[in-house]
């Protein structure tokens, strides 16, 4: 009977694992498209729930008290956080999620090591005698990668939320310091696994945790706020790799597969973001480039001598005759929470027979897909949100381009000035439109900290002010023109 029960448990749990992996893969595939991303996220969450059920069946005797308490507390915290977070704060939330995944994987590895120490027999000289060398290395790497992900994500959260400066913090000899911390953590991993003295092993474990936490801070703090989209993608990849390594540590196939997929997806997305910024990943990680958007200064204004200003009413007069309009959203739109006002203006223009589309640059905003999420919140049709590669050729046949809070992603020097730090970066060719409206609070530079000649172009009108208020003013003027 016992063997039959054991066989049933094995078959049932592995069947559930298989189903959860398939559902997780389908969910990841659906996340690649804006229209199906929400459904894909729900499928992935359901897959993880199935995997937890499978794990409980495989283990058999588990302490349900701790599991239920963890689910209730975690669910309440997650539900409250998700319901209260503003869309502009979503990048910070994603950073915290990455950090949570990293620390969870590290804690799994730490708990596994403690269990191995407690169950070691007199015949087993060290932890390596209880597990394979491969699993032992995976155990150490899980702690290392997870801790780096945790503290690195906390720093990214601080930079994105404004609690830390968005400018690069360049410590003297930072590369040597980071290298020394990595070597110390790697050496301590060897001591932890191969020492016959449990006390030495525990001390080595403490050294690993401290050095890797410091290493996570040291790796992210020199990176400027403008590079945070790449950092978030990379940390997401780290959290997936930590989960996969934790799977090797506890021999969980479903954790290995799901973690590997998240890690691979994060790496692919990181490469896409680097390509969109014309930067190498190593260049981003070295740091020292990029700053947070400032509020502007008199010195910013002195960089320009031929700026033409307009107000909402003047812009509306030009829009009255427009047949084609392309809206270019940027982080300024997110800060102003202008997406609903933009949708209302687009509806007014659509009623006049004007075609309105939205040009989405891969690194607009503070995380990948940020602009798509904001526009989807305002019920902007998915088919109207067009990727940069597809829409760039259409600007020359567009009557009006409306740039809301974007800067470097519309800077034409990326195509013309070989000495510019953003030369070669793919940008939206808004300068080719008949008329360009740039809605911005000031003439402050973007993350690259450079002048944008688009602001002085002959066909550009600058509309200074809050993005939401300015768009609402344009909508009001359009309504008055119809009355």
Secondary structure, DSSP 8 states (H G I E B T S, - for coil): -HHHHHHHHHHHHHHHHHHHHHHHHHHHHHTTSTTTHHHHHHHHHHHHHHHHHHHHHHH-S--HHHHHHHHHHHHHHHHHHHHH--GGGHHHHHHHHHHHHHHHHHHHHHHHHHHHHHT--TT--SGGGTS-HHHHHHHHHHHHHHHHHHHHHHHHHHHHHTSS-SS----TTHHHHHHHHHHHHHHHHHHHHH-S-HHHHHHHHHHHHHHHHHHHHHHHTTS-GGGHHHHHHHHHHHHHHHHHHHHHHHT-HHHHHHHHHHHHHHHHHHHHHHHHHT--HHHHHH-----------HHHHHT-S---B--HHHHHHHHTT-SEEEEEE-HHHHHHT-HHHHHHHHHHHHHTT-EEEEEE-TTSSSSTTHHHHHHHHTT--GGGEEEHHHHGGGGGG-SEEEEES--GGG-THHHH-TTSTTTT-----GGGSSEEEEEESSS---TT----GGGG-TTEEEEES-HHHHHHHHHHHHHHHH-
